[in-house]
Amino acid sequence: MIDVILGLQWGDEGKGKIVDYFAPNYDVIARFQGGPNAGHTLYLNGKKVVLHQIPSGIFHEDKINLIGNGVVLDLVTFKKECESVAAFGVDYKKNLYISERTHLILPTHRALDKASELAKGNDKIGSTLKGIGPTYMDKTGRNGLRVGNLLDKDFKTQYESLKAKHQQMLDNYNFSEDISAWENDFFEAIEFIKEFKIVNGEYFINEKLREGKRILAEGAQGSMLDVDFGTFPFVTSSNTISAGVCTGLGVAPQKIKEVFGITKAYCTRVGSGPFPTELHDETGELIRKIGNEFGSTTGRPRRCGWIDLVALDFACMINGVTQLIITKTDVLDSLDELKVCTAYKIDGEEKKCVPMQLNKIDAVPVYKSFPGWQKDITAISSYNDFPGKLTEYLDYLNNYLKVPVKYISNGPNREQLVTA
């Protein structure tokens, strides 16, 4: 049995804490897509740690953690991340496995990412410049190198061949930045990763299923960044939705049971792209300040706005969400009024569906207002103790989305999660 935890917005929904909270109930925690553009933030003994590649179950020493074939792996970032995890006393090599089919981010992938984004000028998509897009392009173009290739005797030859192809593309961009330092770090990290358990991921995880193990699949980014169903072209390069679990781990659809969808009580976005409910006023700035809305990977200020139920309903539909988890509810504690987007007004007509090209349409949000609860909820541990105005807000989300809100996060710490 596999349960899935994924984001329903444009990423940054607080998935790391939620996976960490649920991890004790599972035997295996598996990342199924994405790369080091993910930033899953956890707090351990009051200390903040951000995971980019390693599954968020790594701090539970009796849990198996798997990096699936759907992930693209930056070996340098991975090595640094392992060192930061070790600082918490974790023996990361003990229970961390890597699928041999996982594609590698090369130094030239990072260079291509940067060159491509610079060439777009004002049309840039807001890439994190981690080399993720070019790596997925090599995957679909059947040029990529995978973790299993690191064990080949002729890996260096394979690397140089792909590097030469990349160099031709970089020359077309007139990109001349020296990446030799990146290469030195890359080859040093290769020796590091060879010390890990590199496995045939699909056989590995299906064997765990046959043994009756409980598996939690951890998604990166958010559903509205899905390469097929997100706000294209301002999307990531992988399938971030629940269907990506099957291709990203090598499991059959009928193995998936619960789909936990995570959304903030408001909405944020990093980088470019359409954002109908974005706030450009003092309220948006207040939410950013109270919520500390700055990218955990890039440090960029996040764009903030009201919760968008049109987009959220769409995300619940394509993921088959069975349970909702609302995070950062406490960020709204001080507001005297809240708004939720219930429809888009497009060409004078109200619509409740997400258009194919949201970036080319003037979608004016239609709002429903709610009075704020104006009470500190961070110390509350029972749903019955929530202010009535907060439960009214949550009840409306329940009724609109037709998916039950099961958990409400009211602070950054692991224990600050209230069951409805």
N, C-alpha and C positions, 0 to 999 in steps of 0.2 A: 504494500500500500504506500502510495506517495501523496503527500500533501504539498501544496505549493503556496509560497508567500511571494507576492509581487506588488509592485507599485501601480497605482491606477491613474497617476497624473503624469507630470513631466520629470519624474525622478525626485529624489530628495524627500521622500515621504516618511523617512524614519525606519526603513526596513531593517537596518542592522540591529537596533535595540529589540525589535519584535522577534527576529530570528533567534537572537540570544535568549530572549524570554522563553520561547517555545522549545529551544534545543533540548532541555532535559527530558522532554517527552518523546524524543526520537533517537534512533541508533545511528543514522547517517545524515549529515548535512551536505548538500551538493549544490554547487554553483553551476548553472546550465547555460549561461550566455554572458556577453559583455566582456569588458576588459578593465584596464586600470582607470577608466573614466568613472567607474563606480566609486563611491565613497560612503561606506557603511559605518556610521559612527556608533560606538559603544562607550559606556562609562563603567569602569571597573575600579572599585574601591575609591571612587571619587576622581579617578584619572580618566581622561579622554583618550580613546584610541580609535583610529580610522583605518578600516580594512578596505583595500582596493581590489585584491585578487583572491585572498584567502577566505574561505567560507566563514560565516560569523559564528559557527559552532566551535571554533578552534580553542576557545577558552574553557571548554568542558572536556576534561582530559579523557573521559571514557567514551567520547563520541568520535566516530569516523567522519572525516571531512574529505570531500572529493571535488576536485576541479574538473568539470566535465569537458567533453570534446567541443561543446558549443562556445566555450570561452576562448578568447585570444589572450595569450599570456606574454606579458612583458617581464623577461627574466630579471632585469635590473631592479625594477620596482618590486618584484616578488622577493628578491634577496633582501632588500632593505626592509620590506614588510616583515619578513621572518625574523630579522634582527630586532625589530621593535616588539614583536610578539614575545620573543625570548626574554626581553627585559621584564616581562610580567611573570617570569618563571615557568613559561610553557615550553614543553619539549615538543616543538612543532613537527619534528620528523616522525614522531611516534604514530600519529593517527592522521597524517595528511597524505592523500593519494592524488596523483595527477594522471588524467587519461592520456594515453600515448597519441591519441588523435587530436589533441588540443593544438591549435595553430599558434605559431610563434610570431611575436612582433619583433621585427628586425630594426636595427638603427636606421636603415634606409626607408622603412615604413614611416618612421617618425619624421624624417626629412621630407618625404613626399606629402605627408599630412600638412606640414608647415608651408611647403611651397604651394600646394593647391589652395590652401586657405588664403594665403597672401595674394594669389592671383585673382581670387574672387572679388577683392576690394570690398565695396559696399554690399555685395551680395553674399558675403561670407555667412556660413551657417552656424558659427559659434562653436566649432570643433574644439575639443580639449587639447588637440595637437599631440595626442599620445600614440598616434600611428594606428589607431583602431580601424578606421575606415579603409585605408590602403591594405591592411592585413586581411580584412573580410573580402576585399576586392580580389586579392590573390587567392583566397580560398575558393570563391566562386569561379575565378578564372583558371583554377587548377594549377596554380603556380606555387602555392604556399609551402612552407616548411613546418613540420609538426614536431611536437615533443619527442615522439618516437624516432624521428630522424637524427636526433642528437646522439643516438647510440650507433649510428652508421659510421663505418670507417671513413667513408668519403664525404662526411658532412661538410667539411670545409669547402670541398669542390662544389657541392650543391649550393652552399651559401654564396660563394663567389659568382656562380652562374646567375642566381637570382639578383644579386647585388648589381651585376652588369646591366641587367634589364632595367632595374630601378634607376641606374645612373643615366641611362639614355633618356628616361622620362624627366629626371631632374635637370638634365642639360636643356631640355625643351622649355623648362620653367626658368632657365638662367639662374638656377639655385647653386650657389658656390660655397655655402657654409661648410666649414670643416667638421666632420662628424667622427673623426678618429678617436676622440675621447669616448664617444658613445660606443664605438666598437670595442675599445679596450674593456669597458665595463661589461659589455655584452658577453664577451668570451670568458671573462672571469666568472660571470654568473652561470655560464654553461657548466662549468666544473662543479659549481654549487648545487645545481638542480639534479645532477647525476646521482647525488647522494639520497634522493628521495625515492619513494615507491612509485614507479611509473608503471601503470597497469592498463590492460585492455578494459577501458571504462565501462563499455556496454555489458560485457560479460560479468564484470565485477559487480555492477549495481543490480543486474538481474539475478545474480546468485544471492545477493542480500535479500532481494524480494522473495526468492524461493525459500530462504531461511526464516521468513516471517518478520524480517526487520522492518522497522518504521523509518521511512525516508522523508526528509523535508527538503524540497527543492527551493533554492533561494535565487530569486531574480535580481537583476541589476537594472538601473535606470527606471523608466516607467512606461506604462502602456501607450501613452500618447506620444512616445518616442519610437514606437515600433516601426520598423522599416516598411512594413506593408500598410499598417492601419493608423500610424501616427500622422502628425501634421507635416507630411512630406512637402518639400525636401528637408525640412528642419527636423530631422530625426537622427537616431543612431543607426548603426549598420547591422543590427541583429534583430531577431524576433524576441521582443521582450515580454510577450504575452504567454499565457499558459501552454499554448500549442508548442512553444519553443522548448518546453521541458522534454517532449518526445524526441525532437531532433538534437537537442543539446546534451542529452544523457543517454539516448539509445533505449528508450522504454516505450511500451505500447500505451495508447490513449486510455484504455480501460484500467490501467494501473493507477490512474489519478483519481483521488477521492475528493478531499476538501481543497478549495481554492480560497485562500485568505487574501483579500484585496485590501491594500493600505492606501488611505487618503488622508491628507491633512484636513483640518477643520476649515482651512482656507486654501489658497492655491499659490504655488510659486513656479517659476521657470528660470533656468539659467541659459544665457546665450540668446541667439536670435530666434525668430519664429512667432507665429500668431499666438495671441494670448487675450481673448475677448474680455475677460474680467479684470485685466491688469489695472491697478490703481496708481495714478501718477500724482497723488495728493499726500497730505499729511498722514492720512490713515494708512496708506501703503508704506510710508516711511516708518510709521510707528510699529506696524506689524514686522517689518524687516529688523528693526532695532530690538524689539522684545523677543522675537523668534530667533535672533542671531542668524539671519538668513544670508549666509555667505557660503559659497560652495566649499564642501569639505575636501574636494580634490583640487580645485582651481583657486579658491579664495575669492572668486568673483561675487559681487553683490547679486543676490537673487531678485528677480522681478516678483512683486507680490500683488495679490488680488483676492477677490472674493471667491468662494468655492463655486465651481462650475458644474452644475448637476446634469447639463446636457452631455458634456464630455464624460462625466463620471458614469452616467447611465450607459453610454456607449462602451466604456471600458469594462463595466460589469458584464455587459452582454457578450462581448467577444472573448472574455476570459472565462465565462461561466462561473463567476464569483459566487461562493456559497456563504461566506461570512465577511463582514466589513470590519475593519479596524480603523478608528479615527485617531490620528495623532495630533500633537501640539494644540490640543483644545485649550490648554491653559494660556496660550499666547493671546487669546481673545478675551481674557478675564476682565480687562479694564475698559473695553469698548462699551459705549452706551447703545450702539445700534450695530446689528449685523445684517448682511445681505447675502442672498443666495441667488445664483443665476438659474432660472427655471426654463428659459427658452432663448433663442436667438431671433432678433427681428432682422430679416433679410429681405430687402426690396419691399419693405412695408408689411411683410407677412411673418407672423410668429411661427417658428419651426423648432422642433425638439430633436433634430438629428444633426450629426456632425457632417458637414459637406466635405467632398473629396479635396477641394482646394481652399481650405480655410484661410490660407494666406492671401488669396486673391478675392476674397469676399468681405464686404463690410458687414460683419455679424455683430449687431448691437445687442448687448445682453439685456434681457428682461429680468428685473429683480423682484424678489419678495423680501420684505424687511422683517427683522425680528428684533425685539428689545434685548440688549445685552444683559448678562447675569450679574456683571460687576461685582464679582466675589472671587477671592483667591481659592482655587479648587485644588491646588497642588498637594495638599495634605489629605484629601478625601480618598478613602479606600473602598467605599461602598456606593453603588449606583444610586441607592435610595437617598443618599445624603447629598446628591448633586442638587444645585439650585433648580427650581421648577422651570426657569426660562431656558436653562441648558437642556433639560430633558425634552422640552417643547421643540427645541432646535433639532435634537437628535431624532425625535419622533417624526419630524417632517422629512428628514433624510431617509428614514426607514420606509415611509409611505411612498415617497417619490421613486426611490430606487428599487423597491420591492426585494431588497436584500437586507437581512437583519444586521444591524450594528451590534456586534458581540463584545468588542473591547474598545475602551476609550483611554488613550494615553494622556496623562495630565502632568507630565514632567519628563525629564531626560533619563532618569534612573530606571533600572530594570524593574523595580518594585512599583513604579508609578504607572500601573496599568489596571484599570477598573473593568470588571466583567459586568456586562449589562444583564 
